[in-house]
Amino acid sequence: MATVQLQASPPVSRGMIVFFPTYARRTPTGWSADVAGMVARPLPEHSRRRTLAMAVMKRLLDLDDTQSASDIFRARAELFLFQRVAGHPVRVVFGDREIDVGLSDKAGHFSVSIEFDHASVERFARNSVRGGRWLEYEGMPVAGADADDARATATGVIHLVDDVGTSVISDIDDTVKFSNVADRRELLRNTLVRDFVPVVGMPEAYQRWQDTGVAFHYVSSSPWQMSDCLSHFLGDVGLPAGSMHLKLFRLKDSTPLRRIPTRTRGKKRVIDRIMADFPARRFWLVGDSGERDPEIYATIARRRPEQVAGVLIREVPAKASRAKVRERLAKLASRLPQGGLTVFQTPEELAEAVGVG
């Protein structure tokens, strides 16, 4: 079977469709594959909204003229200078099969589950150089769409996840990517101004984990606008490919960018859905102590003890004292079975906790 190099969805000149990395699950007759993404177009070059948004970002980041002119900032700022396109028809192609996904909603998002029989999956599936079997598909122009939007095509990928096995649900910021969530300005700079930096040793630890056959799902409060950047980052540093579940963020939200990231009940809902889709799989929940991962994971572990193999929390610097952080984590651990919550500081400790060397 041929291999495929997973690619992020390329933006187009006047508009874009971005497909999010998703997963497929087995059904009695084949597979059910999720296709999801968003449709957007850039804000006009000299519009008041674009000017105000750039001013907000520069002020929050305290950038001088040289920093605001950097290639990294200009590229990432553009990700937030789009307006969502509602009511846009989306069509995708799997090999020789064309499928109408439907219309984007008021936030520009779309999502649909597509059924495949076993023969179709075997025909379309490819092995990835980053692990696992994947379906790759393309968006295509839809007759009758706006002339600019009709060119807004992209590629997408779907991870084929078996109904039995082990999965890792992993946070991104300060778990596998250095973000410094505890310092809001540094977080924004690490998100919008600087090259992404992996947490030392975590790509190698996850690779060893992947070698045992686990599947990965990245559930993060980073905005969906960052999905392409994050997909490239995962591939560039050698982190396993996996489905990606990020946060809806719109420029019209109050206090733009101040909420990157926030841990909300939305993260819990996403994890619950993943686990409900794979009731026979066991899950490791991996996050950090910077915000609410420990509380979210502990709640899920108490509700789904038969599915949660363990909660693994990377201890990171915080505004609270180290003693306070450890007291908080110890209290959560006391509510779970012995060994249900493990705190680690190094990838070696993580590997020891899950039994992969």
C-alpha positions, 0 to 999 in steps of 0.5 A: 500500500502506498504512503501519503505525506499528510498535508495541511489545507493550502489557502487560496488567493481570494478565499479558502476552505480549511479541512480539519484532520478528523477520524473515522470509526468502524460500523457494522457495514464499513466505516463512518468518516467525519469531514469538517472544516471552515470556509472564510475569505480575507478581510479587505486590505484597507478595511476598518475591521482589518486595521482595528484587528491589526492594531489590537494584536500589535498592542496586546503583543507590544510589538515594535515596527520591526517585529510587526513586519516579521514574516511569522507575525504577518503570516499568523496575523493573516489567519485571524484577518478572515471573515467566515463565509456562511451558506457556502456549498462544500463538495469533496472527492474521495477517489472517484466518489464526489460527495456534497457536504452541505452548506457552511453554518453562520460561523463558516463551519461545516461537519458531516459524517460520510459512510463507506463500505469496507471495499471503498476504504481499502481502495482509498486508504493510505499509510502515512509516513507519520503512522496509521492509516488515513483517507485523503480527499480533496475539496472541489469547486461547486457550480453556482458558488461565488466566483472567488469562493469557487476557487477555494479548494483544499485537501483533507485527511481522516484517520482510520481508528479501529474500534478496539485498542489504545488512544491518547487524547493530548493537549498541545499548549505546554504539553507538547508545544512550549507556549507559557500559558501562565504568562498571557503576553508570552503566550500570545508572542509564542502563538503569533510572533515566534517559531513554535518550539516542542517540549524537549523530548515529547516528540520522541516519547510520543513516537515510542508510544505510537510504535506500540500501536496507539492512535492520537487525538489532539484536543486543544483550546488553540483557535481553529485558525491555527490548525494548519500551523499546528499540523505543520508543527506536529509533522516538522518536529516528529509528533504523531499525526492524529485528529485535531479538535480546536476551539471556535474563535471569531474576531467579533468576540469581545476582547479579541485574542485575550482568550487564547487559550481558555479551558471551557466545558467545550473541551470536555464535550469533545473528549466525551464524544471521542470516547463515546465513538470508541466505547471499546478503546482505552484512553490515556489523557495527557495534559499539563498543570497550567490551567484546567486539564487536571480537573477536566481529565479527572472528571472524565476519569471518574465518569468513564473509569472503564475507558480511562487508562490513566491521567498524565499531567506535565507539571509546568511553572504557574502563578501559584506556588509549586506547593499549591500546584502539587496540593491541587493535583494531590487532591484530584488524585485522591478522588481517583483509583490508586495511580489514576493520576500521574504527575510528570516533569520529564518525558522519561517519567511519562514513558515510565508511567505508561510502560514504553521505553 
